[in-house]
Amino acid sequence: MNCDYCEISRKKVKSEIVYEDDLIIGVVKDMATFPGQISLFPKEHYTIIELVPNPVVDRIFQIANKISIALFESLGVQGTNIIVQNGTAAGQKVPHFSVDVVPRKDGDNLNFQWKTKQLMDDEMDTAYLMLKEEGDRLFIDKEPKKEEIKIQDAKTEMILEKEGKDNYLLKQLNRRP
Amino acid sequence: MPEQPVTDEQRKAFEEKLKKMSPAELKEFQKQQCIFCQIINGKVPSKKIYEDDKCVALMDINPAAIGHVLLLPKEHYSIMPQIPDSEIGRLFVVAKHLSQSLLRKLKSEGTNIFVANGLVAGQKAQHFMLHIIPRKEGDEILNVPEHLVELDTRIKLAEVIGNRLNGLLNNKVKKEEKPVVKKVVTDVKPILEKKLPEIAIPVIKEEKKDKITPATKKNKTKKKFLVEDTEEEIETKKEDVGLDDIANLFR
């Protein structure tokens, strides 16, 4: 299998690297909507964002933000776009998940706008209900783990505080007057 | 009609007020004017599909396609650079899951995650947001032609952007990086032996300058070839550690 981005991250192809760490790599794109467009992608081969582990997603977008700031400051642009193309229907050209950071200038004639699609109320409602169902499930998946940790911490802290106050803090306060 | 002169005066007073405002006050003012902050508060009705302590996802009322979702941080930020690192990561992890539900539930053929930073980039509201747009073949959304960027330009761009990026990342890491630099120097001891105290210190200084001002880097690379092998070894090792360190911070 031949993947252009895998070739880049294995250094089999020459590329202009802007950022690199153990997990991700960022290069200046050769085919770009605007010169200075950066592609940032994981070294590991994932085709779409859904397959990328959360810690990698987390880091890649933090770096994307830093790259966006670097574009503002080094090229003097007035804006940036951050774009993920997920699937060929969404304009993805290389079957390897990537985040594109595009520098934007006044009058660059790039049209990243879209026409508002006129929807029937019921179309909107069915989409809303379906997505809400998924969204609610998302919420349930996330929360329990965090709460467990918090409760444990809170208990130990409470005990320490109480003991501490009884032994030292309260006595010291009482002594002063 | 009698209201007009009053509004003019009000406008002048208002403009003066704006000039006097501190950045914090301006942010507060922007927040009060922001429709998305009111949507998040629930003062303006919306179709929310997801909410947690940091962010809200809702259906876009001017969608590019059925199922176009907006993801907003609850805190009012106008552009991405203002957002703390921890929140950015979280936002996009949520975006990933929302994209997944678009693919699964609406059976869309693909999705775009799109961010516009600044007016020229197409940002319309003053509240930072992510667009998650379901896509179909041939729907002509976000279809922007690409052109070849010449190799020379690419090399120059990589240098300029890369230097700035290194500066940004190193500034933040500096405090925690210091002990690491010391460690590396001690690791190199056996190679340098007696010369260590004389050489090691200037090397650190040069390296720091190198990171801060991009202009010195050119001179430095020229120097590299003249300098002895041992010094080169130090440099390469140190850069490796630096990068790993940055990576660890983001873990």
Interface residues (C-beta under 8 A of the other chain):
Chain A: E16 I17 V18 Y19 E20 D21 D22 L23 V27 V28 K29 D30 M31 A32 T33 P35 G36 Q37 I38 I49 E50 V52 N54 P55 V57 D58 R59 I60 F61 Q62 I63 N65 K66 I67 S68 I69 A70 L71 F72 E73 S74 L75 V77 Q78 G79 T80 N81 I82 I83 V84 Q85 N86 G87 T88 A89 A90 G91 Q92 V102 R104 K105 D106 D108 L110 N111 F112 Q113 W114 K115 T116 K117 L119 E123 M124 A127 Y128 M130 L131 K132 E133 E134 G135 D136 L138 F139 K142 E143
Chain B: K47 K48 I49 Y50 E51 D52 A57 M59 N62 P63 A64 A65 I66 G67 H68 V69 M80 P81 I83 D85 I88 G89 R90 L91 F92 V93 V94 K96 H97 L98 S99 Q100 S101 L102 L103 R104 K105 L106 S108 E109 G110 T111 N112 I113 F114 V115 A116 N117 G118 L119 V120 A121 G122 Q123 I133 R135 K136 E137 D139 I141 L142 N143 V144 P145 E146 H147 L148 V149 L151 T153 R154 I155 L157 A158 V160 I161 G162 N163 R164 L165 L168 L169 L243 D244 I246 A247 F250 R251
